[in-house]
């Protein structure tokens, strides 16, 4: 007899051994002890093992075991037990629907075997019959429910001939099964959350490490690492580099990385967007002008090439250069000098040129839109940047980086679950990193809760029609993107900020395609964009 039983008998003479009052007191003690264990932590093993121990000590429900799914075999096995040897617990494995235990899980029903000797379906697999007391032995298999699902079985042996109703044992087992199921469900939820947080922290650490190591270029995919390797090999040279790739692949970031990785890192880095300069201002912007060179030139001004002297000049969208400027740029590259508009002297320069294009310049040369000799002068060190669809493994790192940046910029605290990041990973992203960045920005700004799952981000994702319109073609001069429906050209006054924004959103962030959709040139689009006070 246990110490608890002795103390109960000594404390109150009304408790007669095996009387209904005695059993009620034992049940109360059992529930009290189990409840006290719950407050000690969420780790299920010590609590469930103690629960099975108390079932045996207080109520005589012996050799208790909790059977749960076995991930390796697809069946189920004993995970927790009391009164079983390690070998007996190891033998407690059941296929789907096998034996009383397997059937209780499959049928999701309580099964009571009044006498195991008279039940052919009882396997006696874990505990052989000779290990049990003589006489009639019952077996109870109570399903464990976690939420709406049956996840296992709480089972035990019971001596039939004793002064306690079977219905009382079933009632207390039902309570204990409910507690065990809730504990297992809570533990699984905590484990899932912990795993997601660990994965998130790993991504954060990897993003930080990659960011520091790769000049702010996020990712570890082979195509990206190959491009970074090429960049590092030529960083200390003075050779001209031509960056090619779809719009939104990070050409400016690569150009800056090339500058920072080389000996000119402490010198000027000048970025020029050739697609945003009106034709009439090209020469003045690039090469400068003297006072009085044209109406409005009240002072002399150094052009972008002079301002980049001893450093790096980055000519983005170089395929937009008009023919006359292509000739002047070629002369500057050949002679290493510039002449200001209206000036008579040549200015000697030491400038590293990095150019970028989302056009196929070979096609432009063949069509007579780009000088062949200038192309060869630019194409000394060609580096092709991979599209985002070629590096899907980098999307989790990019998403983590972009989420953090958007949260800091907008003073928000929005995070995505692993499932949400996986949803982003399977999209084609025809607008590349710029399109992904725009989507992340919208999610952060418009999210109504702090943690978003995959179904929460669906309203923010590009529609199938948007993706189809932005899908690249195999050969499509002058742009890699298929044409959008082109509107007839109308005056700038008819293009509102919302129209410009809508066109840019529908083109996946590609200004060339947005301009085409509005019937504009890229320069006209950029001019109207800035006139409307829009960013970027």
ROBADREN-885795 format. One line per 2 residues: their letters; for each residue z negated, x negated, y negated of C-alpha. Coordinates in steps of 0.1 Angstrom, whole numbers. Example, Ala and Ser with C-alpha at 12.3 -4.5 7.8 and 13.67 -1.06 7.14 Angstrom:
residues 2
AS = -78 -123 45  -71 -137 11
END
This chain:
residues 536
XX = 0 0 0  9 -13 -34
XX = -16 -22 -61  -2 5 -83
XX = -9 31 -55  -44 19 -50
XX = -52 21 -87  -39 56 -89
XX = -61 67 -59  -92 51 -73
XX = -87 66 -108  -84 102 -99
XX = -96 118 -66  -71 147 -71
XX = -43 122 -61  -42 125 -24
XX = -18 102 -6  16 118 -1
XX = 6 149 -21  30 164 -46
XX = 8 151 -75  8 117 -60
XX = 46 116 -58  49 129 -94
XX = 27 101 -106  48 76 -86
XX = 79 89 -102  64 86 -137
XX = 53 51 -130  88 42 -118
XX = 105 57 -149  80 40 -172
XX = 85 6 -156  123 8 -156
XX = 122 20 -192  101 -10 -202
XX = 126 -33 -186  155 -19 -207
XX = 139 -31 -239  138 -67 -227
XX = 176 -73 -229  210 -61 -220
XX = 217 -85 -191  220 -60 -161
XX = 209 -82 -132  171 -85 -138
XX = 168 -49 -148  188 -34 -119
XX = 172 -57 -93  138 -46 -106
XX = 148 -10 -105  158 -13 -68
XX = 125 -31 -62  105 -3 -78
XX = 124 24 -59  112 8 -27
XX = 76 1 -38  69 35 -54
XX = 91 59 -35  100 43 -2
XX = 137 43 -10  143 10 8
XX = 171 -16 9  186 -2 -23
XX = 219 -16 -35  244 -11 -63
XX = 280 -12 -52  306 -19 -79
XX = 343 -27 -79  354 -61 -65
XX = 381 -75 -89  394 -99 -63
XX = 399 -75 -34  406 -42 -51
XX = 378 -26 -31  340 -27 -38
XX = 310 -48 -29  273 -50 -33
XX = 265 -66 -67  227 -59 -69
XX = 202 -53 -41  166 -54 -30
XX = 154 -59 6  187 -74 18
XX = 192 -110 27  220 -129 10
XX = 240 -126 42  235 -88 44
XX = 245 -84 7  276 -106 13
XX = 287 -84 42  285 -53 20
XX = 322 -51 11  342 -18 14
XX = 378 -9 10  388 22 -9
XX = 373 52 9  359 31 37
XX = 326 42 52  300 64 35
XX = 298 40 5  336 38 0
XX = 340 75 4  313 83 -22
XX = 332 62 -48  366 76 -38
XX = 354 113 -38  331 108 -67
XX = 305 129 -48  269 125 -37
XX = 268 119 1  236 123 21
XX = 235 112 58  205 129 74
XX = 205 106 104  227 75 104
XX = 226 74 142  245 107 143
XX = 272 98 117  303 80 130
XX = 315 72 95  283 52 88
XX = 293 15 93  259 -2 93
XX = 279 -31 79  253 -46 55
XX = 222 -39 75  225 -36 113
XX = 206 -8 131  182 -32 148
XX = 170 -43 114  159 -8 106
XX = 127 10 117  128 32 148
XX = 132 69 144  155 89 121
XX = 168 70 90  187 87 62
XX = 212 72 38  219 84 3
XX = 249 73 -17  247 85 -54
XX = 278 78 -76  273 58 -107
XX = 289 73 -138  298 53 -169
XX = 311 78 -195  336 99 -178
XX = 343 75 -150  327 68 -117
XX = 322 30 -115  302 25 -83
XX = 274 38 -61  236 36 -60
XX = 226 37 -24  195 33 -2
XX = 179 40 31  152 67 35
XX = 128 74 63  132 111 72
XX = 98 119 85  75 118 56
XX = 57 142 32  82 142 4
XX = 111 165 -2  146 151 0
XX = 156 170 -31  129 151 -51
XX = 144 118 -40  179 130 -49
XX = 166 141 -83  150 107 -91
XX = 180 88 -78  203 109 -101
XX = 181 98 -131  182 62 -121
XX = 219 63 -115  225 77 -150
XX = 204 48 -165  222 22 -144
XX = 256 36 -154  247 36 -191
XX = 234 1 -189  265 -12 -171
XX = 288 7 -197  268 -8 -226
XX = 269 -43 -211  307 -40 -205
XX = 312 -29 -241  291 -58 -254
XX = 309 -83 -232  343 -69 -244
XX = 332 -72 -280  318 -107 -275
XX = 350 -118 -258  371 -104 -287
XX = 348 -122 -312  351 -154 -292
XX = 388 -151 -292  389 -144 -329
XX = 366 -174 -336  389 -196 -314
XX = 419 -184 -334  400 -192 -367
XX = 392 -227 -355  427 -233 -343
XX = 442 -220 -375  419 -243 -395
XX = 427 -273 -374  465 -266 -374
XX = 464 -259 -411  448 -292 -419
XX = 469 -312 -394  503 -296 -403
XX = 502 -294 -441  495 -257 -442
XX = 522 -249 -417  506 -225 -391
XX = 516 -227 -355  519 -248 -324
XX = 551 -235 -307  576 -261 -295
XX = 604 -252 -320  580 -254 -349
XX = 564 -287 -337  599 -301 -333
XX = 608 -293 -369  575 -308 -381
XX = 582 -339 -361  615 -343 -377
XX = 599 -338 -411  573 -365 -405
XX = 599 -390 -393  618 -388 -426
XX = 589 -382 -450  588 -418 -463
XX = 626 -422 -467  646 -413 -498
XX = 674 -395 -479  684 -360 -489
XX = 670 -333 -465  687 -299 -460
XX = 664 -272 -446  682 -243 -430
XX = 669 -211 -415  667 -174 -420
XX = 650 -160 -451  613 -159 -448
XX = 609 -188 -424  589 -210 -448
XX = 615 -233 -463  595 -239 -495
XX = 564 -247 -474  583 -273 -455
XX = 597 -288 -486  562 -292 -500
XX = 550 -306 -467  578 -332 -468
XX = 567 -342 -503  530 -344 -494
XX = 537 -364 -463  556 -391 -481
XX = 549 -418 -506  558 -395 -536
XX = 528 -371 -528  511 -380 -562
XX = 544 -375 -581  559 -343 -595
XX = 572 -316 -571  597 -293 -589
XX = 610 -261 -573  642 -246 -585
XX = 654 -212 -572  692 -215 -576
XX = 696 -178 -569  675 -168 -599
XX = 693 -188 -626  722 -171 -646
XX = 754 -190 -644  754 -197 -681
XX = 720 -214 -680  725 -235 -649
XX = 735 -268 -665  708 -265 -692
XX = 681 -257 -666  690 -285 -642
XX = 700 -313 -665  684 -303 -698
XX = 699 -301 -733  698 -318 -767
XX = 688 -301 -799  717 -280 -812
XX = 736 -281 -779  741 -244 -781
XX = 728 -215 -802  691 -212 -798
XX = 686 -249 -787  662 -257 -815
XX = 646 -285 -796  657 -310 -769
XX = 645 -302 -734  643 -322 -703
XX = 659 -304 -673  643 -300 -639
XX = 658 -332 -625  642 -352 -653
XX = 609 -335 -648  610 -344 -611
XX = 617 -381 -619  599 -404 -593
XX = 590 -373 -573  608 -345 -554
XX = 631 -317 -565  635 -287 -542
XX = 667 -267 -547  661 -234 -529
XX = 691 -211 -521  715 -240 -529
XX = 743 -219 -514  741 -198 -547
XX = 753 -228 -568  785 -218 -588
XX = 815 -241 -583  812 -259 -616
XX = 776 -268 -609  784 -280 -574
XX = 806 -307 -590  779 -318 -615
XX = 753 -319 -588  775 -341 -566
XX = 780 -365 -594  742 -367 -600
XX = 736 -374 -563  762 -401 -562
XX = 753 -419 -594  716 -412 -597
XX = 719 -401 -633  720 -370 -654
XX = 734 -362 -688  718 -335 -709
XX = 739 -307 -722  751 -319 -757
XX = 740 -354 -750  760 -387 -748
XX = 737 -409 -728  731 -411 -691
XX = 695 -409 -679  687 -429 -648
XX = 666 -410 -622  647 -417 -590
XX = 644 -383 -574  641 -372 -537
XX = 662 -341 -532  653 -314 -507
XX = 677 -284 -505  674 -252 -486
XX = 697 -224 -476  697 -193 -455
XX = 735 -194 -454  757 -213 -429
XX = 771 -238 -453  797 -249 -428
XX = 811 -213 -430  809 -214 -468
XX = 829 -247 -468  855 -232 -445
XX = 858 -202 -468  862 -224 -499
XX = 830 -213 -515  812 -246 -512
XX = 824 -281 -517  828 -300 -485
XX = 819 -334 -500  787 -319 -515
XX = 778 -304 -482  780 -338 -464
XX = 760 -353 -493  732 -327 -487
XX = 734 -327 -449  721 -362 -445
XX = 689 -351 -427  694 -315 -415
XX = 662 -297 -403  665 -262 -388
XX = 635 -240 -392  628 -216 -363
XX = 627 -178 -369  595 -160 -361
XX = 612 -144 -331  616 -179 -316
XX = 579 -186 -319  560 -154 -309
XX = 531 -175 -296  523 -185 -332
XX = 519 -149 -344  481 -147 -335
XX = 474 -178 -355  496 -166 -384
XX = 480 -132 -384  445 -147 -385
XX = 455 -170 -414  473 -141 -433
XX = 443 -117 -428  419 -143 -441
XX = 440 -150 -471  446 -113 -479
XX = 409 -106 -475  399 -134 -499
XX = 426 -124 -524  416 -87 -524
XX = 379 -90 -517  381 -71 -485
XX = 368 -76 -450  394 -63 -426
XX = 399 -76 -391  422 -68 -362
XX = 413 -65 -325  430 -86 -299
XX = 450 -55 -289  462 -50 -325
XX = 473 -87 -327  491 -83 -294
XX = 509 -53 -309  521 -74 -338
XX = 532 -101 -314  558 -80 -296
XX = 577 -69 -328  610 -88 -336
XX = 601 -95 -373  637 -98 -386
XX = 622 -106 -420  602 -135 -405
XX = 569 -147 -419  575 -130 -453
XX = 578 -96 -436  547 -102 -414
XX = 528 -113 -446  538 -81 -464
XX = 527 -60 -435  493 -78 -433
XX = 489 -74 -470  494 -36 -467
XX = 470 -34 -438  443 -51 -457
XX = 448 -31 -489  451 3 -472
XX = 428 1 -442  401 27 -441
XX = 378 8 -418  368 -28 -412
XX = 381 -33 -376  415 -20 -367
XX = 428 -14 -332  465 -13 -321
XX = 468 24 -328  453 20 -363
XX = 480 -3 -375  510 18 -363
XX = 514 35 -397  518 1 -414
XX = 544 -13 -390  582 -14 -398
XX = 601 15 -384  627 11 -357
XX = 654 20 -383  641 -7 -407
XX = 642 -33 -379  676 -22 -368
XX = 690 -25 -404  674 -59 -407
XX = 685 -73 -373  705 -105 -376
XX = 741 -108 -364  755 -137 -344
XX = 779 -147 -371  776 -131 -405
XX = 787 -152 -436  774 -155 -461
XX = 740 -142 -448  725 -141 -414
XX = 716 -105 -418  738 -75 -411
XX = 749 -57 -443  729 -28 -456
XX = 747 2 -471  759 -10 -505
XX = 755 12 -535  782 11 -562
XX = 772 -12 -590  754 5 -619
XX = 737 -9 -650  704 -26 -648
XX = 687 2 -667  691 25 -637
XX = 671 3 -614  634 10 -616
XX = 606 -11 -603  601 13 -574
XX = 638 11 -565  636 -27 -564
XX = 604 -26 -543  619 0 -519
XX = 651 -21 -514  630 -52 -508
XX = 608 -34 -483  637 -20 -464
XX = 653 -54 -462  622 -70 -446
XX = 614 -90 -478  649 -106 -480
XX = 661 -105 -517  697 -113 -508
XX = 699 -81 -486  679 -61 -512
XX = 704 -71 -539  733 -62 -516
XX = 718 -28 -509  716 -21 -547
XX = 751 -35 -554  738 -65 -572
XX = 741 -102 -569  710 -121 -560
XX = 707 -134 -596  710 -99 -610
XX = 683 -87 -586  659 -115 -595
XX = 666 -110 -632  658 -73 -630
XX = 628 -80 -607  612 -102 -634
XX = 622 -79 -662  602 -51 -644
XX = 572 -74 -644  571 -77 -606
XX = 557 -107 -587  577 -132 -566
END
